[in-house]
Amino acid sequence: MIADFHFLRPWLLLLLVLPAAILWMVSHSGDIRAQWKGMIAPHLLDRLVVDASGRSRMRPSWLLAAVMAAGIVGAAGPTWQREPPPFVEDTAPLVIAVDLSQTMDAIDVTPSRLERAKLKIKDVIEARQGARTAIVAYAGTAHLVLPPTEDAALLESYSEALATRIMPTPGKDTTAALRLGQSLLHKEGVAGTILLLTDGVEAAAAQTLKSSGDGVVILGIGTSAGGPVKTPDGGFLSDASDTRLFPKLDVAGLEAIGNETGADVARITDDDTDVRWIMQRIRSNFAQKQETEGDRWRDFGWWLVVPVAVAMALSFRKGWVVRIATLLLALRMLSPGSARADGLIDIWLTSDQQGRIAFERGNYDGATDRFVDPMWKGVALYRAGKFEEAIDAFAYIDTAESWYDQGNALLQLSKFEEAVAAYEKALDKRSEWPEAEANLAVARQLLKQQQEKQEEQPEQPSEDPDSVQFDERGKEGKEGQINIAEQTSEMWMKNINVSPADLMARKFSLEARRQSP
């Protein structure tokens, strides 16, 4: 603590010459002998001057100098401890890396290792209450499923679509998954955790685990006895002598990896014990990183406000009225459950600060009444389920974040066409925004489904019931083929009339082709 002590604004300490100068000037201005020695003879001056040095009363100049010194030191910002920045998510970001190698289809845990992993993902997302989470899938190659997002519905939708068949390359490359997860956390700028859901970690990944600057949690899925691997057609590969067809969870190997690299290792449980353990490790990793590598230093200068306020109270005229009023005010502020506490809060906190307190306590309705800032007010209205009012609040600001939040609210109201326009506005102002791109794809998919449903509805016939019409358009078409592999990575986002699993399979295939030499 002593080694870390410093001032955030040390240049302000130069102002300490002011209280010293005040004391010097007061001491010289109060020297009557010096003022009159040139006018009155010394032997007469000694008789005329009344010496008041015997008084023990505190002089106002001393009090003023002390108050100024304390205020200057406080303004300089003494500190010795780090803290996360204000108004930034205090929940650590998480990257969930899911093993989609063929062995994850083993059924030694019901219904299968992969299905159980997907259930655990859902539990983790629910437990994190909207914290930023990303999903990575890996087998022989590693691919991004979703960038860090707070949209729990989107995370659950894509995690449920995970399947071993969507991976373009067989095998298991944990190193590639770890590097992709580390790059995602690096972009977040906040200490986070990588959660590996796997039935084994190869020895080649040990070095990457050691060098990881973020916390790594490994949840082993499977049993020591192993089980047959389920095939896509519903059959089973049941050769118990072949570890590829009848894989077993190498518990000892996972524990050895954990001991060697420092990663936290545990096995899947039938209840939520493993989920609670994961959440505890995520919080622990975040707290340790913030303690040693916080984004900013905590300013302790505001603590000097208390002695400065007490000293300033002494500057009032001596009298019982001021003393009693000060005592009553102090008792009023310290008394719990005061019926008029809001009035005093208004003295010390702004409306936005009061709204922030209510927001963090989950009182979104109360927060909407206090917030003045349009963005914060819109977020509170969104959390309160008042989507129309949230859109009106966001509309006051023309920023990428405002248009993105408007798109989210419009999605909640099933106004998909307007949501698409809002996300496109957000991307115009902030290009290559992964969250906006992902939500735009969802909005386009929902809009297309809505339009298809409207087209399927029968329309009123415009021709005479007895007339016969022939459609000759079928003869005008031309045969053609589309090579999926030639489509760009942007085109798969637009082709949203297929399931998320098919979208991911197409995207991963394109990425694997680009990565191959």
Contacts in CASP RR format, 6 or more apart in sequence:
PFRMAT RR
TARGET T0000
AUTHOR 0000-0000-0000
METHOD contacts of the structure
MODEL  1
MIADFHFLRPWLLLLLVLPAAILWMVSHSGDIRAQWKGMIAPHLLDRLVV
DASGRSRMRPSWLLAAVMAAGIVGAAGPTWQREPPPFVEDTAPLVIAVDL
SQTMDAIDVTPSRLERAKLKIKDVIEARQGARTAIVAYAGTAHLVLPPTE
DAALLESYSEALATRIMPTPGKDTTAALRLGQSLLHKEGVAGTILLLTDG
VEAAAAQTLKSSGDGVVILGIGTSAGGPVKTPDGGFLSDASDTRLFPKLD
VAGLEAIGNETGADVARITDDDTDVRWIMQRIRSNFAQKQETEGDRWRDF
GWWLVVPVAVAMALSFRKGWVVRIATLLLALRMLSPGSARADGLIDIWLT
SDQQGRIAFERGNYDGATDRFVDPMWKGVALYRAGKFEEAIDAFAYIDTA
ESWYDQGNALLQLSKFEEAVAAYEKALDKRSEWPEAEANLAVARQLLKQQ
QEKQEEQPEQPSEDPDSVQFDERGKEGKEGQINIAEQTSEMWMKNINVSP
ADLMARKFSLEARRQSP
1 80 0 8 1.000
1 81 0 8 1.000
2 80 0 8 1.000
4 79 0 8 1.000
4 80 0 8 1.000
4 81 0 8 1.000
5 78 0 8 1.000
5 79 0 8 1.000
5 80 0 8 1.000
6 78 0 8 1.000
6 79 0 8 1.000
6 80 0 8 1.000
6 297 0 8 1.000
7 13 0 8 1.000
7 76 0 8 1.000
7 77 0 8 1.000
7 78 0 8 1.000
7 79 0 8 1.000
8 76 0 8 1.000
8 77 0 8 1.000
8 78 0 8 1.000
8 79 0 8 1.000
8 297 0 8 1.000
8 299 0 8 1.000
9 75 0 8 1.000
9 76 0 8 1.000
9 77 0 8 1.000
10 76 0 8 1.000
12 72 0 8 1.000
12 75 0 8 1.000
12 76 0 8 1.000
12 77 0 8 1.000
13 72 0 8 1.000
13 73 0 8 1.000
13 76 0 8 1.000
15 72 0 8 1.000
16 69 0 8 1.000
16 72 0 8 1.000
16 73 0 8 1.000
18 68 0 8 1.000
18 72 0 8 1.000
19 64 0 8 1.000
19 65 0 8 1.000
19 66 0 8 1.000
19 68 0 8 1.000
19 69 0 8 1.000
19 72 0 8 1.000
20 65 0 8 1.000
22 61 0 8 1.000
22 64 0 8 1.000
22 65 0 8 1.000
22 68 0 8 1.000
23 61 0 8 1.000
23 62 0 8 1.000
23 65 0 8 1.000
26 59 0 8 1.000
26 61 0 8 1.000
28 34 0 8 1.000
32 49 0 8 1.000
33 45 0 8 1.000
33 49 0 8 1.000
36 45 0 8 1.000
36 48 0 8 1.000
36 49 0 8 1.000
37 45 0 8 1.000
40 48 0 8 1.000
58 314 0 8 1.000
60 315 0 8 1.000
63 311 0 8 1.000
63 314 0 8 1.000
63 315 0 8 1.000
64 315 0 8 1.000
66 311 0 8 1.000
67 308 0 8 1.000
67 311 0 8 1.000
67 312 0 8 1.000
67 315 0 8 1.000
70 304 0 8 1.000
70 307 0 8 1.000
70 308 0 8 1.000
70 311 0 8 1.000
71 304 0 8 1.000
71 308 0 8 1.000
73 301 0 8 1.000
73 304 0 8 1.000
74 301 0 8 1.000
74 302 0 8 1.000
74 304 0 8 1.000
75 301 0 8 1.000
76 301 0 8 1.000
77 299 0 8 1.000
77 300 0 8 1.000
77 301 0 8 1.000
78 300 0 8 1.000
78 301 0 8 1.000
79 297 0 8 1.000
79 298 0 8 1.000
79 299 0 8 1.000
79 300 0 8 1.000
79 301 0 8 1.000
80 300 0 8 1.000
81 297 0 8 1.000
81 298 0 8 1.000
81 300 0 8 1.000
82 290 0 8 1.000
82 291 0 8 1.000
82 292 0 8 1.000
82 293 0 8 1.000
82 294 0 8 1.000
82 295 0 8 1.000
82 296 0 8 1.000
82 297 0 8 1.000
82 298 0 8 1.000
83 290 0 8 1.000
83 294 0 8 1.000
83 295 0 8 1.000
83 296 0 8 1.000
83 297 0 8 1.000
83 298 0 8 1.000
84 90 0 8 1.000
84 190 0 8 1.000
84 290 0 8 1.000
84 294 0 8 1.000
84 295 0 8 1.000
84 296 0 8 1.000
85 295 0 8 1.000
85 296 0 8 1.000
87 356 0 8 1.000
88 190 0 8 1.000
88 295 0 8 1.000
89 131 0 8 1.000
89 132 0 8 1.000
89 190 0 8 1.000
91 128 0 8 1.000
91 129 0 8 1.000
91 130 0 8 1.000
91 131 0 8 1.000
91 132 0 8 1.000
91 286 0 8 1.000
92 131 0 8 1.000
92 190 0 8 1.000
92 191 0 8 1.000
92 192 0 8 1.000
92 193 0 8 1.000
92 282 0 8 1.000
92 283 0 8 1.000
92 285 0 8 1.000
92 286 0 8 1.000
93 131 0 8 1.000
93 132 0 8 1.000
93 133 0 8 1.000
93 134 0 8 1.000
93 148 0 8 1.000
93 184 0 8 1.000
93 185 0 8 1.000
93 188 0 8 1.000
93 190 0 8 1.000
93 192 0 8 1.000
93 193 0 8 1.000
94 124 0 8 1.000
94 128 0 8 1.000
94 131 0 8 1.000
94 132 0 8 1.000
94 133 0 8 1.000
94 134 0 8 1.000
94 192 0 8 1.000
94 193 0 8 1.000
94 194 0 8 1.000
94 195 0 8 1.000
94 282 0 8 1.000
95 133 0 8 1.000
95 134 0 8 1.000
95 135 0 8 1.000
95 136 0 8 1.000
95 148 0 8 1.000
95 181 0 8 1.000
95 184 0 8 1.000
95 185 0 8 1.000
95 192 0 8 1.000
95 193 0 8 1.000
95 194 0 8 1.000
95 195 0 8 1.000
96 121 0 8 1.000
96 124 0 8 1.000
96 133 0 8 1.000
96 134 0 8 1.000
96 135 0 8 1.000
96 136 0 8 1.000
96 159 0 8 1.000
96 195 0 8 1.000
96 197 0 8 1.000
97 136 0 8 1.000
97 137 0 8 1.000
97 138 0 8 1.000
97 142 0 8 1.000
97 174 0 8 1.000
97 177 0 8 1.000
97 178 0 8 1.000
97 180 0 8 1.000
97 181 0 8 1.000
97 194 0 8 1.000
97 195 0 8 1.000
97 196 0 8 1.000
97 197 0 8 1.000
97 198 0 8 1.000
98 114 0 8 1.000
98 117 0 8 1.000
98 118 0 8 1.000
98 121 0 8 1.000
98 135 0 8 1.000
98 136 0 8 1.000
98 137 0 8 1.000
98 138 0 8 1.000
98 145 0 8 1.000
98 159 0 8 1.000
98 162 0 8 1.000
98 197 0 8 1.000
98 198 0 8 1.000
99 117 0 8 1.000
99 138 0 8 1.000
99 139 0 8 1.000
99 172 0 8 1.000
99 174 0 8 1.000
99 196 0 8 1.000
99 197 0 8 1.000
99 198 0 8 1.000
99 199 0 8 1.000
99 200 0 8 1.000
99 221 0 8 1.000
100 114 0 8 1.000
100 137 0 8 1.000
100 138 0 8 1.000
100 139 0 8 1.000
100 162 0 8 1.000
100 163 0 8 1.000
100 164 0 8 1.000
100 166 0 8 1.000
100 167 0 8 1.000
101 139 0 8 1.000
101 140 0 8 1.000
101 164 0 8 1.000
101 167 0 8 1.000
101 170 0 8 1.000
101 171 0 8 1.000
101 172 0 8 1.000
101 199 0 8 1.000
102 139 0 8 1.000
102 164 0 8 1.000
102 170 0 8 1.000
102 171 0 8 1.000
102 229 0 8 1.000
102 244 0 8 1.000
103 113 0 8 1.000
103 199 0 8 1.000
103 229 0 8 1.000
103 244 0 8 1.000
103 247 0 8 1.000
104 112 0 8 1.000
104 113 0 8 1.000
104 114 0 8 1.000
104 117 0 8 1.000
104 164 0 8 1.000
104 198 0 8 1.000
104 199 0 8 1.000
104 221 0 8 1.000
105 112 0 8 1.000
105 113 0 8 1.000
105 114 0 8 1.000
105 164 0 8 1.000
105 229 0 8 1.000
105 230 0 8 1.000
105 231 0 8 1.000
106 112 0 8 1.000
106 113 0 8 1.000
106 199 0 8 1.000
106 222 0 8 1.000
106 226 0 8 1.000
106 227 0 8 1.000
106 228 0 8 1.000
106 229 0 8 1.000
106 230 0 8 1.000
106 246 0 8 1.000
106 247 0 8 1.000
107 113 0 8 1.000
107 227 0 8 1.000
107 228 0 8 1.000
107 229 0 8 1.000
107 230 0 8 1.000
107 236 0 8 1.000
108 222 0 8 1.000
108 223 0 8 1.000
108 225 0 8 1.000
108 226 0 8 1.000
108 227 0 8 1.000
108 248 0 8 1.000
108 249 0 8 1.000
109 116 0 8 1.000
109 221 0 8 1.000
109 222 0 8 1.000
109 223 0 8 1.000
109 268 0 8 1.000
110 116 0 8 1.000
112 230 0 8 1.000
113 199 0 8 1.000
113 221 0 8 1.000
113 222 0 8 1.000
114 162 0 8 1.000
114 163 0 8 1.000
114 164 0 8 1.000
116 221 0 8 1.000
116 268 0 8 1.000
117 197 0 8 1.000
117 221 0 8 1.000
117 268 0 8 1.000
118 159 0 8 1.000
118 160 0 8 1.000
118 162 0 8 1.000
120 197 0 8 1.000
120 219 0 8 1.000
120 268 0 8 1.000
120 274 0 8 1.000
120 275 0 8 1.000
121 135 0 8 1.000
121 155 0 8 1.000
121 156 0 8 1.000
121 159 0 8 1.000
121 197 0 8 1.000
122 156 0 8 1.000
122 159 0 8 1.000
122 160 0 8 1.000
123 272 0 8 1.000
123 275 0 8 1.000
124 133 0 8 1.000
124 195 0 8 1.000
124 275 0 8 1.000
124 278 0 8 1.000
124 279 0 8 1.000
125 133 0 8 1.000
125 152 0 8 1.000
125 155 0 8 1.000
125 156 0 8 1.000
125 159 0 8 1.000
126 152 0 8 1.000
127 275 0 8 1.000
127 276 0 8 1.000
127 279 0 8 1.000
128 279 0 8 1.000
128 282 0 8 1.000
130 150 0 8 1.000
130 152 0 8 1.000
131 150 0 8 1.000
132 148 0 8 1.000
132 149 0 8 1.000
132 150 0 8 1.000
132 188 0 8 1.000
133 148 0 8 1.000
133 149 0 8 1.000
133 150 0 8 1.000
133 155 0 8 1.000
134 144 0 8 1.000
134 145 0 8 1.000
134 146 0 8 1.000
134 147 0 8 1.000
134 148 0 8 1.000
134 149 0 8 1.000
134 181 0 8 1.000
134 184 0 8 1.000
135 144 0 8 1.000
135 145 0 8 1.000
135 146 0 8 1.000
135 155 0 8 1.000
135 158 0 8 1.000
135 159 0 8 1.000
136 142 0 8 1.000
136 143 0 8 1.000
136 144 0 8 1.000
136 145 0 8 1.000
136 177 0 8 1.000
136 180 0 8 1.000
136 181 0 8 1.000
136 184 0 8 1.000
137 143 0 8 1.000
137 145 0 8 1.000
137 162 0 8 1.000
137 166 0 8 1.000
137 167 0 8 1.000
137 504 0 8 1.000
137 508 0 8 1.000
138 167 0 8 1.000
138 172 0 8 1.000
138 173 0 8 1.000
138 174 0 8 1.000
138 176 0 8 1.000
138 177 0 8 1.000
138 180 0 8 1.000
139 164 0 8 1.000
139 167 0 8 1.000
139 169 0 8 1.000
139 170 0 8 1.000
139 171 0 8 1.000
139 172 0 8 1.000
139 173 0 8 1.000
140 167 0 8 1.000
140 169 0 8 1.000
140 170 0 8 1.000
140 171 0 8 1.000
140 172 0 8 1.000
140 173 0 8 1.000
140 176 0 8 1.000
141 167 0 8 1.000
141 168 0 8 1.000
141 169 0 8 1.000
141 173 0 8 1.000
141 176 0 8 1.000
141 508 0 8 1.000
141 511 0 8 1.000
141 512 0 8 1.000
141 515 0 8 1.000
142 173 0 8 1.000
142 176 0 8 1.000
142 177 0 8 1.000
142 179 0 8 1.000
142 180 0 8 1.000
143 167 0 8 1.000
143 180 0 8 1.000
143 504 0 8 1.000
143 507 0 8 1.000
143 508 0 8 1.000
143 511 0 8 1.000
143 512 0 8 1.000
144 180 0 8 1.000
144 184 0 8 1.000
145 158 0 8 1.000
145 159 0 8 1.000
145 162 0 8 1.000
145 504 0 8 1.000
146 154 0 8 1.000
146 155 0 8 1.000
146 158 0 8 1.000
146 438 0 8 1.000
147 184 0 8 1.000
147 434 0 8 1.000
147 435 0 8 1.000
147 438 0 8 1.000
148 184 0 8 1.000
148 188 0 8 1.000
148 434 0 8 1.000
148 435 0 8 1.000
149 155 0 8 1.000
149 434 0 8 1.000
149 435 0 8 1.000
149 438 0 8 1.000
151 408 0 8 1.000
151 435 0 8 1.000
151 438 0 8 1.000
151 439 0 8 1.000
154 438 0 8 1.000
154 439 0 8 1.000
154 442 0 8 1.000
157 500 0 8 1.000
158 500 0 8 1.000
158 504 0 8 1.000
161 499 0 8 1.000
161 500 0 8 1.000
161 501 0 8 1.000
161 504 0 8 1.000
162 501 0 8 1.000
162 504 0 8 1.000
163 501 0 8 1.000
165 232 0 8 1.000
165 501 0 8 1.000
165 505 0 8 1.000
166 501 0 8 1.000
166 502 0 8 1.000
166 504 0 8 1.000
166 505 0 8 1.000
166 508 0 8 1.000
167 508 0 8 1.000
168 505 0 8 1.000
168 508 0 8 1.000
168 509 0 8 1.000
168 511 0 8 1.000
168 512 0 8 1.000
168 513 0 8 1.000
169 512 0 8 1.000
172 198 0 8 1.000
172 200 0 8 1.000
172 202 0 8 1.000
174 196 0 8 1.000
174 198 0 8 1.000
174 200 0 8 1.000
174 201 0 8 1.000
174 202 0 8 1.000
174 204 0 8 1.000
174 205 0 8 1.000
174 208 0 8 1.000
175 204 0 8 1.000
175 205 0 8 1.000
175 208 0 8 1.000
177 196 0 8 1.000
178 194 0 8 1.000
178 196 0 8 1.000
178 205 0 8 1.000
178 208 0 8 1.000
178 209 0 8 1.000
178 212 0 8 1.000
178 216 0 8 1.000
179 208 0 8 1.000
181 194 0 8 1.000
182 194 0 8 1.000
182 212 0 8 1.000
182 213 0 8 1.000
182 214 0 8 1.000
185 191 0 8 1.000
185 192 0 8 1.000
185 194 0 8 1.000
185 214 0 8 1.000
190 295 0 8 1.000
191 214 0 8 1.000
191 285 0 8 1.000
191 286 0 8 1.000
191 289 0 8 1.000
191 290 0 8 1.000
191 293 0 8 1.000
191 294 0 8 1.000
192 214 0 8 1.000
192 215 0 8 1.000
192 282 0 8 1.000
192 285 0 8 1.000
192 286 0 8 1.000
192 289 0 8 1.000
193 214 0 8 1.000
193 215 0 8 1.000
193 216 0 8 1.000
193 217 0 8 1.000
193 281 0 8 1.000
193 282 0 8 1.000
193 285 0 8 1.000
193 286 0 8 1.000
194 212 0 8 1.000
194 214 0 8 1.000
194 215 0 8 1.000
194 216 0 8 1.000
194 217 0 8 1.000
195 217 0 8 1.000
195 219 0 8 1.000
195 278 0 8 1.000
195 282 0 8 1.000
196 216 0 8 1.000
196 217 0 8 1.000
196 218 0 8 1.000
196 219 0 8 1.000
197 219 0 8 1.000
197 220 0 8 1.000
197 221 0 8 1.000
198 218 0 8 1.000
198 219 0 8 1.000
198 220 0 8 1.000
198 221 0 8 1.000
199 220 0 8 1.000
199 221 0 8 1.000
199 222 0 8 1.000
199 247 0 8 1.000
199 249 0 8 1.000
200 220 0 8 1.000
200 249 0 8 1.000
200 250 0 8 1.000
200 253 0 8 1.000
200 254 0 8 1.000
201 209 0 8 1.000
201 218 0 8 1.000
201 253 0 8 1.000
201 254 0 8 1.000
201 257 0 8 1.000
203 257 0 8 1.000
205 257 0 8 1.000
206 257 0 8 1.000
206 260 0 8 1.000
206 261 0 8 1.000
209 216 0 8 1.000
209 257 0 8 1.000
209 258 0 8 1.000
209 261 0 8 1.000
209 262 0 8 1.000
209 263 0 8 1.000
210 260 0 8 1.000
210 261 0 8 1.000
210 262 0 8 1.000
214 285 0 8 1.000
214 289 0 8 1.000
215 263 0 8 1.000
215 264 0 8 1.000
215 281 0 8 1.000
215 285 0 8 1.000
216 261 0 8 1.000
216 262 0 8 1.000
216 263 0 8 1.000
216 264 0 8 1.000
217 263 0 8 1.000
217 264 0 8 1.000
217 265 0 8 1.000
217 266 0 8 1.000
217 278 0 8 1.000
217 281 0 8 1.000
217 282 0 8 1.000
218 254 0 8 1.000
218 257 0 8 1.000
218 258 0 8 1.000
218 263 0 8 1.000
218 264 0 8 1.000
218 265 0 8 1.000
218 266 0 8 1.000
219 266 0 8 1.000
219 267 0 8 1.000
219 268 0 8 1.000
219 274 0 8 1.000
219 278 0 8 1.000
220 249 0 8 1.000
220 254 0 8 1.000
220 265 0 8 1.000
220 266 0 8 1.000
220 267 0 8 1.000
220 268 0 8 1.000
221 249 0 8 1.000
221 267 0 8 1.000
221 268 0 8 1.000
222 249 0 8 1.000
222 267 0 8 1.000
222 268 0 8 1.000
223 248 0 8 1.000
223 249 0 8 1.000
224 248 0 8 1.000
224 249 0 8 1.000
224 251 0 8 1.000
225 248 0 8 1.000
226 246 0 8 1.000
226 247 0 8 1.000
226 248 0 8 1.000
226 249 0 8 1.000
227 240 0 8 1.000
227 246 0 8 1.000
227 247 0 8 1.000
227 248 0 8 1.000
228 236 0 8 1.000
228 237 0 8 1.000
228 238 0 8 1.000
228 245 0 8 1.000
228 246 0 8 1.000
229 236 0 8 1.000
229 237 0 8 1.000
229 244 0 8 1.000
229 245 0 8 1.000
229 246 0 8 1.000
229 247 0 8 1.000
230 236 0 8 1.000
231 237 0 8 1.000
237 244 0 8 1.000
237 245 0 8 1.000
237 246 0 8 1.000
238 245 0 8 1.000
238 246 0 8 1.000
239 245 0 8 1.000
239 246 0 8 1.000
240 246 0 8 1.000
249 267 0 8 1.000
251 267 0 8 1.000
254 265 0 8 1.000
255 265 0 8 1.000
257 263 0 8 1.000
257 265 0 8 1.000
258 264 0 8 1.000
258 265 0 8 1.000
264 281 0 8 1.000
266 274 0 8 1.000
266 277 0 8 1.000
266 278 0 8 1.000
267 274 0 8 1.000
268 274 0 8 1.000
313 322 0 8 1.000
313 326 0 8 1.000
316 322 0 8 1.000
332 338 0 8 1.000
332 344 0 8 1.000
333 344 0 8 1.000
338 344 0 8 1.000
345 354 0 8 1.000
346 354 0 8 1.000
349 357 0 8 1.000
350 372 0 8 1.000
351 370 0 8 1.000
351 371 0 8 1.000
351 372 0 8 1.000
352 370 0 8 1.000
352 371 0 8 1.000
352 372 0 8 1.000
352 373 0 8 1.000
352 376 0 8 1.000
354 370 0 8 1.000
355 366 0 8 1.000
355 367 0 8 1.000
355 370 0 8 1.000
355 371 0 8 1.000
355 376 0 8 1.000
355 380 0 8 1.000
356 367 0 8 1.000
356 376 0 8 1.000
358 364 0 8 1.000
358 366 0 8 1.000
358 367 0 8 1.000
358 370 0 8 1.000
359 367 0 8 1.000
359 371 0 8 1.000
359 376 0 8 1.000
359 379 0 8 1.000
359 380 0 8 1.000
359 383 0 8 1.000
362 383 0 8 1.000
364 380 0 8 1.000
364 381 0 8 1.000
364 383 0 8 1.000
364 384 0 8 1.000
364 385 0 8 1.000
365 384 0 8 1.000
366 380 0 8 1.000
367 376 0 8 1.000
367 380 0 8 1.000
368 377 0 8 1.000
368 378 0 8 1.000
368 380 0 8 1.000
368 381 0 8 1.000
368 384 0 8 1.000
368 386 0 8 1.000
368 389 0 8 1.000
371 377 0 8 1.000
371 378 0 8 1.000
371 380 0 8 1.000
374 393 0 8 1.000
374 394 0 8 1.000
374 396 0 8 1.000
374 397 0 8 1.000
374 402 0 8 1.000
375 393 0 8 1.000
375 394 0 8 1.000
375 397 0 8 1.000
375 401 0 8 1.000
375 402 0 8 1.000
375 405 0 8 1.000
377 393 0 8 1.000
378 389 0 8 1.000
378 390 0 8 1.000
378 393 0 8 1.000
378 394 0 8 1.000
378 405 0 8 1.000
379 390 0 8 1.000
379 405 0 8 1.000
381 387 0 8 1.000
381 389 0 8 1.000
381 390 0 8 1.000
381 393 0 8 1.000
382 390 0 8 1.000
382 405 0 8 1.000
382 408 0 8 1.000
382 409 0 8 1.000
382 412 0 8 1.000
385 412 0 8 1.000
387 409 0 8 1.000
387 410 0 8 1.000
387 412 0 8 1.000
387 413 0 8 1.000
388 409 0 8 1.000
388 413 0 8 1.000
390 405 0 8 1.000
390 409 0 8 1.000
391 406 0 8 1.000
391 409 0 8 1.000
391 410 0 8 1.000
394 402 0 8 1.000
394 403 0 8 1.000
394 405 0 8 1.000
394 406 0 8 1.000
394 409 0 8 1.000
395 402 0 8 1.000
395 406 0 8 1.000
396 402 0 8 1.000
399 429 0 8 1.000
400 425 0 8 1.000
400 426 0 8 1.000
400 427 0 8 1.000
400 429 0 8 1.000
400 430 0 8 1.000
400 433 0 8 1.000
400 436 0 8 1.000
401 426 0 8 1.000
403 422 0 8 1.000
403 423 0 8 1.000
403 425 0 8 1.000
403 426 0 8 1.000
403 429 0 8 1.000
404 422 0 8 1.000
404 423 0 8 1.000
404 426 0 8 1.000
404 433 0 8 1.000
404 435 0 8 1.000
404 436 0 8 1.000
404 439 0 8 1.000
406 422 0 8 1.000
407 418 0 8 1.000
407 419 0 8 1.000
407 422 0 8 1.000
407 423 0 8 1.000
407 426 0 8 1.000
407 439 0 8 1.000
407 443 0 8 1.000
408 419 0 8 1.000
408 439 0 8 1.000
410 416 0 8 1.000
410 418 0 8 1.000
410 419 0 8 1.000
410 422 0 8 1.000
411 419 0 8 1.000
411 439 0 8 1.000
411 442 0 8 1.000
411 443 0 8 1.000
411 446 0 8 1.000
414 446 0 8 1.000
414 450 0 8 1.000
416 443 0 8 1.000
416 444 0 8 1.000
416 446 0 8 1.000
416 447 0 8 1.000
416 450 0 8 1.000
417 447 0 8 1.000
419 439 0 8 1.000
419 443 0 8 1.000
419 447 0 8 1.000
420 440 0 8 1.000
420 443 0 8 1.000
420 444 0 8 1.000
420 447 0 8 1.000
423 436 0 8 1.000
423 439 0 8 1.000
423 440 0 8 1.000
423 443 0 8 1.000
424 440 0 8 1.000
426 433 0 8 1.000
426 436 0 8 1.000
427 433 0 8 1.000
427 436 0 8 1.000
427 437 0 8 1.000
427 440 0 8 1.000
430 436 0 8 1.000
437 493 0 8 1.000
440 493 0 8 1.000
441 493 0 8 1.000
441 494 0 8 1.000
441 496 0 8 1.000
444 494 0 8 1.000
444 496 0 8 1.000
445 496 0 8 1.000
445 497 0 8 1.000
448 496 0 8 1.000
448 497 0 8 1.000
449 497 0 8 1.000
463 469 0 8 1.000
484 506 0 8 1.000
484 509 0 8 1.000
485 509 0 8 1.000
485 510 0 8 1.000
485 513 0 8 1.000
487 495 0 8 1.000
487 506 0 8 1.000
487 510 0 8 1.000
488 510 0 8 1.000
489 507 0 8 1.000
489 510 0 8 1.000
489 511 0 8 1.000
492 503 0 8 1.000
492 506 0 8 1.000
492 507 0 8 1.000
492 510 0 8 1.000
495 503 0 8 1.000
495 506 0 8 1.000
496 503 0 8 1.000
END
